Amino acid sequence: MTDYRAQLAGVFTALVTPFKGDAIDYDAFDALVERQLAAGIAGLVPVGTTGEAATLSDDEAAELIARTVRLAAGRAIVMAGAGANDTRTAIAKALRAEAAGADMLLVVTPYYNKPSQAGLIAHYQAIAAATSLPIVLYSVPGRCGVEIAPETCKAILDSCANVVAIKEAGGSVERVTKLRLCCGDRLVIHSGDDGLTVPFLSAGAVGVTSVVSNYAPAAMVALVRAWQSGDTERALMLHEQLSELTAAMFIEANPGPVKAALAHLGLASADMRLPMVAMSEANWLSLAHTLGRFEASFQEIR
C-alpha cells in the first residue's frame, strides 16, 4: 500500500508560470524548476492558482506539466493542477495530466457556481472514477466561495479509493483538527497557507503547498525539515524569520508579489496575463524593503 503521508511530507512548490509579454518563458520555467529541485523541494505543483492556470490554454498546461515531469525525473513528486468549475472539464484536465506523467492531481473545488456539499461529493466521485491517479482535494473558500466540510471529505474518502489528501487553504488551524477527527489518518493534510505551516504541522498536517518557496525554497525546506527532525525551536525561529516575507507575498493577489520577487532576483519577469496586472508602486516598494531585509538575513536566497 502506498504511504501517501510519506509522499506528501515536506514542501511542495506551487509553481509560477513565467511569461515574456503574453508568451510562456519556458527557459525561465525550466530554470525555476531546477532551482527548486536543488533546494530539496519534495514536490512540484504546476498549473495551479499560482501558475495562473485560469489563463493557460490546454496545450500550454499540458506542456508545463510534461516539462515538470521530465525535469523532476523522480527527484520530486509532481502534483498537477486539474480543477475546473465544470466537472467534464475537470475530468479532461485530469486525463491530460495523467497522460503527461503527473504523479498526483490537485483538484480545487468548483468556483463561481458554488455547488452544495452533495454537489462536491458527486463532482469528486466523477473525477476519481475517471482517473487512476491519487487525488488531493483543494479547499480554498476565499477564491471559490465554497468549503469542503469535514463530513464531505469523509464521504468522498469512503466512496473514492484514490482520494488521499487535502490542501487546506481556509486559514484556520481548527480545520485541521476537525478534518482529523472526522477522517483520521486516511486524509493526509497539507497547509495551503505559508504563514500557517508550523501551526498546521503541530496539529497533524505533513507538509505545505507553498507560494513563498518559489522565491525562498531553501528557507521553506529548512523550516519543514527542522519540524520533521524534532527541532521545534529551530522551526519556530525560521517561522518567525519568514513571517514578514510571507505576509508581503500576499500584499496583493497571488501571484503578483511572488512574481515581482522572482524578477527582483533576475530569475523571471514579473509579467502576468490579464486580468492580472503589475503590483502598484506603493506595494512594490513595501515588498522590495521586505525582500532586502530577508536577503540580508538568509544568505542562501540565490
CORNOR-V665503 format. One record per pair of residues at least 12 apart in sequence whose C-alpha atoms are under 10 Angstrom apart, sorted by sequence separation. I is the first residue (numbers start at 1). J is the second residue. If there is no record, write none. Layout:
i | j
I | J
I | J
This chain:
i | j
17 | 29
18 | 30
66 | 78
68 | 80
81 | 93
82 | 94
93 | 105
94 | 106
153 | 165
189 | 201
196 | 208
197 | 209
208 | 220
222 | 234
223 | 235
226 | 238
246 | 258
249 | 261
258 | 270
259 | 271
16 | 29
33 | 46
47 | 60
48 | 61
51 | 64
65 | 78
80 | 93
81 | 94
82 | 95
94 | 107
110 | 123
124 | 137
153 | 166
166 | 179
176 | 189
195 | 208
197 | 210
208 | 221
222 | 235
223 | 236
248 | 261
257 | 270
259 | 272
15 | 29
18 | 32
47 | 61
65 | 79
66 | 80
80 | 94
82 | 96
93 | 107
109 | 123
176 | 190
189 | 203
190 | 204
191 | 205
194 | 208
207 | 221
223 | 237
224 | 238
256 | 270
17 | 32
46 | 61
47 | 62
65 | 80
82 | 97
109 | 124
176 | 191
189 | 204
190 | 205
191 | 206
192 | 207
193 | 208
194 | 209
195 | 210
220 | 235
223 | 238
224 | 239
255 | 270
256 | 271
16 | 32
46 | 62
64 | 80
65 | 81
80 | 96
81 | 97
82 | 98
91 | 107
108 | 124
137 | 153
188 | 204
189 | 205
190 | 206
191 | 207
192 | 208
193 | 209
194 | 210
208 | 224
222 | 238
223 | 239
256 | 272
15 | 32
16 | 33
47 | 64
80 | 97
90 | 107
107 | 124
188 | 205
189 | 206
190 | 207
191 | 208
192 | 209
193 | 210
194 | 211
195 | 212
207 | 224
222 | 239
255 | 272
15 | 33
46 | 64
47 | 65
62 | 80
79 | 97
80 | 98
90 | 108
148 | 166
173 | 191
187 | 205
188 | 206
189 | 207
190 | 208
191 | 209
192 | 210
193 | 211
194 | 212
206 | 224
207 | 225
220 | 238
223 | 241
260 | 278
46 | 65
61 | 80
78 | 97
137 | 156
172 | 191
185 | 204
188 | 207
189 | 208
190 | 209
191 | 210
192 | 211
193 | 212
194 | 213
219 | 238
220 | 239
223 | 242
259 | 278
260 | 279
13 | 33
45 | 65
46 | 66
61 | 81
80 | 100
90 | 110
107 | 127
148 | 168
165 | 185
171 | 191
190 | 210
219 | 239
256 | 276
259 | 279
15 | 36
44 | 65
46 | 67
61 | 82
80 | 101
81 | 102
147 | 168
164 | 185
165 | 186
166 | 187
167 | 188
168 | 189
169 | 190
170 | 191
171 | 192
172 | 193
206 | 227
207 | 228
255 | 276
256 | 277
257 | 278
46 | 68
79 | 101
80 | 102
82 | 104
83 | 105
147 | 169
148 | 170
164 | 186
165 | 187
166 | 188
167 | 189
168 | 190
169 | 191
170 | 192
171 | 193
206 | 228
219 | 241
220 | 242
254 | 276
256 | 278
257 | 279
13 | 36
45 | 68
46 | 69
78 | 101
79 | 102
80 | 103
81 | 104
82 | 105
83 | 106
84 | 107
85 | 108
87 | 110
147 | 170
163 | 186
164 | 187
165 | 188
166 | 189
167 | 190
168 | 191
169 | 192
170 | 193
171 | 194
173 | 196
176 | 199
177 | 200
180 | 203
197 | 220
201 | 224
219 | 242
253 | 276
256 | 279
261 | 284
12 | 36
44 | 68
78 | 102
79 | 103
80 | 104
81 | 105
82 | 106
83 | 107
84 | 108
85 | 109
86 | 110
163 | 187
164 | 188
165 | 189
166 | 190
167 | 191
168 | 192
169 | 193
171 | 195
172 | 196
173 | 197
176 | 200
180 | 204
253 | 277
256 | 280
260 | 284
264 | 288
44 | 69
77 | 102
78 | 103
79 | 104
80 | 105
81 | 106
82 | 107
83 | 108
84 | 109
85 | 110
86 | 111
135 | 160
150 | 175
154 | 179
158 | 183
163 | 188
164 | 189
165 | 190
166 | 191
167 | 192
168 | 193
169 | 194
171 | 196
173 | 198
174 | 199
175 | 200
176 | 201
179 | 204
180 | 205
198 | 223
202 | 227
77 | 103
78 | 104
79 | 105
80 | 106
81 | 107
82 | 108
83 | 109
84 | 110
85 | 111
105 | 131
120 | 146
134 | 160
135 | 161
136 | 162
137 | 163
143 | 169
149 | 175
150 | 176
153 | 179
154 | 180
157 | 183
166 | 192
167 | 193
173 | 199
174 | 200
176 | 202
177 | 203
194 | 220
197 | 223
198 | 224
201 | 227
216 | 242
252 | 278
253 | 279
257 | 283
261 | 287
265 | 291
76 | 103
77 | 104
78 | 105
79 | 106
80 | 107
81 | 108
83 | 110
84 | 111
85 | 112
86 | 113
114 | 141
120 | 147
121 | 148
134 | 161
135 | 162
136 | 163
137 | 164
138 | 165
139 | 166
140 | 167
141 | 168
142 | 169
143 | 170
150 | 177
151 | 178
152 | 179
169 | 196
172 | 199
173 | 200
176 | 203
177 | 204
197 | 224
201 | 228
252 | 279
257 | 284
260 | 287
261 | 288
264 | 291
13 | 41
44 | 72
53 | 81
78 | 106
79 | 107
83 | 111
85 | 113
104 | 132
105 | 133
106 | 134
107 | 135
108 | 136
109 | 137
110 | 138
120 | 148
128 | 156
134 | 162
135 | 163
136 | 164
137 | 165
138 | 166
139 | 167
140 | 168
141 | 169
142 | 170
150 | 178
151 | 179
154 | 182
155 | 183
158 | 186
172 | 200
173 | 201
175 | 203
176 | 204
177 | 205
251 | 279
252 | 280
256 | 284
260 | 288
264 | 292
11 | 40
12 | 41
13 | 42
14 | 43
15 | 44
16 | 45
17 | 46
43 | 72
53 | 82
54 | 83
74 | 103
85 | 114
104 | 133
105 | 134
106 | 135
107 | 136
108 | 137
109 | 138
110 | 139
111 | 140
117 | 146
120 | 149
124 | 153
132 | 161
133 | 162
134 | 163
135 | 164
136 | 165
137 | 166
138 | 167
139 | 168
140 | 169
141 | 170
142 | 171
149 | 178
150 | 179
153 | 182
154 | 183
157 | 186
171 | 200
173 | 202
174 | 203
176 | 205
198 | 227
216 | 245
258 | 287
10 | 40
11 | 41
12 | 42
13 | 43
14 | 44
15 | 45
16 | 46
17 | 47
51 | 81
53 | 83
54 | 84
66 | 96
70 | 100
85 | 115
103 | 133
104 | 134
105 | 135
106 | 136
107 | 137
108 | 138
109 | 139
111 | 141
114 | 144
115 | 145
116 | 146
117 | 147
125 | 155
129 | 159
132 | 162
133 | 163
134 | 164
135 | 165
136 | 166
137 | 167
138 | 168
139 | 169
140 | 170
141 | 171
149 | 179
150 | 180
151 | 181
152 | 182
153 | 183
154 | 184
157 | 187
173 | 203
202 | 232
212 | 242
215 | 245
257 | 287
261 | 291
10 | 41
11 | 42
12 | 43
13 | 44
14 | 45
15 | 46
16 | 47
17 | 48
48 | 79
53 | 84
62 | 93
65 | 96
66 | 97
69 | 100
70 | 101
102 | 133
103 | 134
104 | 135
105 | 136
106 | 137
107 | 138
108 | 139
109 | 140
112 | 143
113 | 144
114 | 145
115 | 146
116 | 147
117 | 148
121 | 152
125 | 156
128 | 159
129 | 160
131 | 162
132 | 163
134 | 165
135 | 166
136 | 167
137 | 168
138 | 169
139 | 170
140 | 171
148 | 179
150 | 181
151 | 182
152 | 183
173 | 204
252 | 283
257 | 288
10 | 42
11 | 43
12 | 44
13 | 45
14 | 46
15 | 47
16 | 48
17 | 49
24 | 56
43 | 75
44 | 76
45 | 77
46 | 78
47 | 79
48 | 80
49 | 81
61 | 93
65 | 97
66 | 98
68 | 100
69 | 101
70 | 102
91 | 123
95 | 127
101 | 133
102 | 134
103 | 135
104 | 136
105 | 137
106 | 138
107 | 139
108 | 140
109 | 141
111 | 143
112 | 144
113 | 145
114 | 146
115 | 147
116 | 148
117 | 149
120 | 152
121 | 153
124 | 156
125 | 157
128 | 160
129 | 161
136 | 168
138 | 170
150 | 182
151 | 183
154 | 186
168 | 200
173 | 205
251 | 283
252 | 284
9 | 42
10 | 43
11 | 44
12 | 45
13 | 46
14 | 47
15 | 48
16 | 49
17 | 50
18 | 51
42 | 75
43 | 76
44 | 77
45 | 78
46 | 79
47 | 80
48 | 81
64 | 97
65 | 98
66 | 99
67 | 100
68 | 101
69 | 102
87 | 120
90 | 123
91 | 124
94 | 127
98 | 131
105 | 138
108 | 141
110 | 143
111 | 144
112 | 145
113 | 146
114 | 147
120 | 153
121 | 154
123 | 156
124 | 157
127 | 160
128 | 161
129 | 162
149 | 182
150 | 183
154 | 187
212 | 245
213 | 246
251 | 284
8 | 42
9 | 43
14 | 48
15 | 49
16 | 50
17 | 51
18 | 52
30 | 64
33 | 67
34 | 68
37 | 71
41 | 75
42 | 76
43 | 77
44 | 78
45 | 79
46 | 80
47 | 81
48 | 82
49 | 83
58 | 92
62 | 96
63 | 97
65 | 99
66 | 100
67 | 101
68 | 102
69 | 103
90 | 124
93 | 127
94 | 128
97 | 131
98 | 132
109 | 143
110 | 144
111 | 145
112 | 146
117 | 151
118 | 152
121 | 155
122 | 156
125 | 159
126 | 160
128 | 162
153 | 187
198 | 232
212 | 246
215 | 249
7 | 42
8 | 43
14 | 49
15 | 50
16 | 51
17 | 52
29 | 64
33 | 68
37 | 72
40 | 75
41 | 76
42 | 77
43 | 78
44 | 79
45 | 80
46 | 81
47 | 82
48 | 83
58 | 93
61 | 96
62 | 97
65 | 100
66 | 101
87 | 122
88 | 123
91 | 126
92 | 127
95 | 130
98 | 133
108 | 143
109 | 144
110 | 145
111 | 146
117 | 152
121 | 156
124 | 159
125 | 160
128 | 163
211 | 246
212 | 247
248 | 283
251 | 286
267 | 302
7 | 43
14 | 50
15 | 51
16 | 52
17 | 53
24 | 60
36 | 72
40 | 76
41 | 77
42 | 78
43 | 79
44 | 80
45 | 81
46 | 82
47 | 83
61 | 97
62 | 98
64 | 100
65 | 101
66 | 102
87 | 123
90 | 126
91 | 127
94 | 130
95 | 131
97 | 133
108 | 144
109 | 145
110 | 146
117 | 153
120 | 156
121 | 157
124 | 160
125 | 161
127 | 163
210 | 246
212 | 248
248 | 284
251 | 287
265 | 301
266 | 302
13 | 50
14 | 51
15 | 52
16 | 53
23 | 60
26 | 63
30 | 67
34 | 71
38 | 75
59 | 96
62 | 99
63 | 100
65 | 102
86 | 123
87 | 124
90 | 127
91 | 128
94 | 131
95 | 132
109 | 146
110 | 147
118 | 155
125 | 162
168 | 205
198 | 235
199 | 236
212 | 249
250 | 287
265 | 302
26 | 64
29 | 67
30 | 68
33 | 71
34 | 72
37 | 75
58 | 96
62 | 100
85 | 123
88 | 126
89 | 127
91 | 129
92 | 130
94 | 132
95 | 133
109 | 147
117 | 155
121 | 159
125 | 163
167 | 205
197 | 235
198 | 236
211 | 249
212 | 250
248 | 286
249 | 287
17 | 56
29 | 68
33 | 72
37 | 76
61 | 100
62 | 101
87 | 126
88 | 127
91 | 130
92 | 131
94 | 133
109 | 148
121 | 160
124 | 163
166 | 205
211 | 250
248 | 287
24 | 64
30 | 70
31 | 71
36 | 76
87 | 127
91 | 131
108 | 148
167 | 207
168 | 208
169 | 209
198 | 238
199 | 239
247 | 287
248 | 288
26 | 67
30 | 71
94 | 135
167 | 208
168 | 209
198 | 239
248 | 289
249 | 290
167 | 209
197 | 239
198 | 240
216 | 258
245 | 287
248 | 290
249 | 291
196 | 239
211 | 254
215 | 258
244 | 287
247 | 290
248 | 291
17 | 61
83 | 127
195 | 239
211 | 255
214 | 258
215 | 259
245 | 289
246 | 290
82 | 127
194 | 239
195 | 240
212 | 257
213 | 258
214 | 259
215 | 260
216 | 261
245 | 290
211 | 257
212 | 258
215 | 261
216 | 262
244 | 290
245 | 291
17 | 64
195 | 242
196 | 243
211 | 258
214 | 261
215 | 262
244 | 291
245 | 292
194 | 242
195 | 243
214 | 262
215 | 263
245 | 293
194 | 243
195 | 244
212 | 261
215 | 264
244 | 293
245 | 294
47 | 97
137 | 187
195 | 245
196 | 246
215 | 265
244 | 294
136 | 187
195 | 246
136 | 188
137 | 189
138 | 190
140 | 192
194 | 246
195 | 247
215 | 267
242 | 294
15 | 68
82 | 135
136 | 189
137 | 190
139 | 192
140 | 193
193 | 246
194 | 247
241 | 294
79 | 133
82 | 136
83 | 137
136 | 190
138 | 192
79 | 134
80 | 135
81 | 136
83 | 138
194 | 249
46 | 102
79 | 135
80 | 136
241 | 297
242 | 298
45 | 102
79 | 136
81 | 138
241 | 298
44 | 102
48 | 106
104 | 162
105 | 163
108 | 166
45 | 104
47 | 106
48 | 107
49 | 108
85 | 144
104 | 163
106 | 165
107 | 166
108 | 167
43 | 103
45 | 105
46 | 106
48 | 108
104 | 164
106 | 166
107 | 167
45 | 106
106 | 167
12 | 76
12 | 77
13 | 78
14 | 79
12 | 78
13 | 79
14 | 80
12 | 79
14 | 81
7 | 76
8 | 77
7 | 77
8 | 79
215 | 291
216 | 294
216 | 295
219 | 298
218 | 298
219 | 299
218 | 299
219 | 300
216 | 298
218 | 300
219 | 301
217 | 300
218 | 301
216 | 300
217 | 301
218 | 302
216 | 301
217 | 302
215 | 301
216 | 302
215 | 302
49 | 143
4 | 134
8 | 164
8 | 165
5 | 164
4 | 164
5 | 165
50 | 210
51 | 211
3 | 164
4 | 165
50 | 211
49 | 211
45 | 209
50 | 214
42 | 207
43 | 208
44 | 209
45 | 210
42 | 208
43 | 209
44 | 210
43 | 210
41 | 213
39 | 213
41 | 217
36 | 213
39 | 216
40 | 217
41 | 218
12 | 190
14 | 192
36 | 214
39 | 217
40 | 218
9 | 188
11 | 190
35 | 214
36 | 215
38 | 217
39 | 218
41 | 220
42 | 221
5 | 185
8 | 188
9 | 189
10 | 190
11 | 191
35 | 215
36 | 216
37 | 217
38 | 218
39 | 219
40 | 220
41 | 221
5 | 186
7 | 188
8 | 189
9 | 190
33 | 214
35 | 216
36 | 217
37 | 218
39 | 220
40 | 221
4 | 186
5 | 187
6 | 188
8 | 190
32 | 214
35 | 217
36 | 218
39 | 221
40 | 222
4 | 187
5 | 188
32 | 215
35 | 218
39 | 222
4 | 188
5 | 189
5 | 190
36 | 221
11 | 197
14 | 208
15 | 209
10 | 205
11 | 206
12 | 207
13 | 208
14 | 209
15 | 210
16 | 211
9 | 205
10 | 206
11 | 207
12 | 208
13 | 209
14 | 210
15 | 211
8 | 205
9 | 206
10 | 207
11 | 208
12 | 209
13 | 210
14 | 211
15 | 212
8 | 206
9 | 207
10 | 208
11 | 209
12 | 210
13 | 211
14 | 212
15 | 213
16 | 214
7 | 206
8 | 207
9 | 208
10 | 209
11 | 210
12 | 211
13 | 212
14 | 213
15 | 214
5 | 205
6 | 206
7 | 207
8 | 208
13 | 213
14 | 214
5 | 206
6 | 207
8 | 209
12 | 213
13 | 214
4 | 206
5 | 207
11 | 213
12 | 214
13 | 215
52 | 254
50 | 253
51 | 254
52 | 255
13 | 217
50 | 254
51 | 255
12 | 217
49 | 254
50 | 255
11 | 217
49 | 255
50 | 256
11 | 218
13 | 220
12 | 220
50 | 258
11 | 220
12 | 221
50 | 259
10 | 220
11 | 221
10 | 221
11 | 222
10 | 222
11 | 223
10 | 223
11 | 224
10 | 224
11 | 225
9 | 224
10 | 225
9 | 225
10 | 227
55 | 272
56 | 273
10 | 228
55 | 273
9 | 228
54 | 273
55 | 274
52 | 272
55 | 275
51 | 272
52 | 273
55 | 276
52 | 274
52 | 276
32 | 262
35 | 267
32 | 267
31 | 267
32 | 268
31 | 268
16 | 254
17 | 255
28 | 266
29 | 267
16 | 255
28 | 267
29 | 268
15 | 255
16 | 256
19 | 259
28 | 268
14 | 255
18 | 259
27 | 268
28 | 269
16 | 258
17 | 259
16 | 259
25 | 268
18 | 262
25 | 269
18 | 263
16 | 262
24 | 271
20 | 268
21 | 269
23 | 271
24 | 272
18 | 267
19 | 268
20 | 269
21 | 270
22 | 271
23 | 272
18 | 268
19 | 269
20 | 270
21 | 271
22 | 272
23 | 273
17 | 268
18 | 269
19 | 270
20 | 271
21 | 272
22 | 273
16 | 268
17 | 269
18 | 270
19 | 271
20 | 272
21 | 273
22 | 274
18 | 271
19 | 272
17 | 271
18 | 272
19 | 273
17 | 272
16 | 272
39 | 300
35 | 302
